[in-house]
């Protein structure tokens, strides 16, 4: 079925409770939070496929899935993600996998008349030295952070693809740029995780082993903003229910930043997580050694959330509360794994 039926063909206000909603990447940090949020709001027809069931890098398989299932709405949360280490050592995988996933899903959504699509990106798309807080219009105004430029380029391409389809075909494809995410179901593998879950894992390992010291990368000075995954899901579903691509349009495309609007130094984050992990035995907490021979990454990355706030949404979960909940989830997953 061709999607070329003129501007406005796809526009639909709200989402029906029984509409078919496909969550690509439902098993990940973002996808699982989206499924839980949708279910809590009474949506009853959520489509989900594991990688074994549907390889999103396979264009024919993706097209067949959309042709047979005919989803009404799509949340594109599937991606290859990782921290500085993974991005630095596997750039080919990060650019290829994410570009193929994004292009295949967006094109199939267009071809098969999906009413609205939400593309989940990342604030790593912005230039390394973008003016802070980072506005949406900063996209492509400077050089990217070299440790994750492959991932960023893939994400930028999918954002531009969505905007281009909106412009040429009248689709309603929105994109959101979340800041650093964390929460239940996060990836705690030290070879591929982001900074917050990596710190949780390292301090918990030190606590269990009785280690006197934990070594962390860089000097701890970079500033970062964090958003709880359940808050992200709440904000993203809110946008899908109430807004259109035109509502989030700016000088750089049809996307909007989503974050907490609060930042702290990695050193402060590490000390905060250490205190939460060792809350029951504060006298035993380990020391922190900063390995300054390792990269810091972008010096500061705070997104401007003015547009999102004007659209009627703000984050609700404080960082301490979110970290405590994430750590409880991590301990529960460890108990389940070891049982």
Secondary structure, 3 states (H helix, E strand, C coil): CCCCCCCCCCCCCCCCCCCCEEEECCCCHHHHHHHHHHHHCCCCCEECCCCCCCCCCCHHHHHHHHHHHCCCEEEECCCCCCCHHHHHHCHHHHHHHHHHHHHHHHHHHHHCCCCEEEEECCHHHCCCCCCCCECHHHCCCCCCCCCCHHHHHHHHHHHHHHHHHHHHHCCCEEEEEECEEECCCCCCCCCCCCHHHHHHHHHHHHHHHCCCEEEEECCCCCEEEEEEHHHHHHHHHHHHHHCCHHHHEECCEEEEEECCCCEEEHHHHHHHHHHHHCCCCHHHCCEEEEECCCCCCCCEECECCHHHHHCCCCCCCCHHHHHHHHHHHHHHHHHHHHC
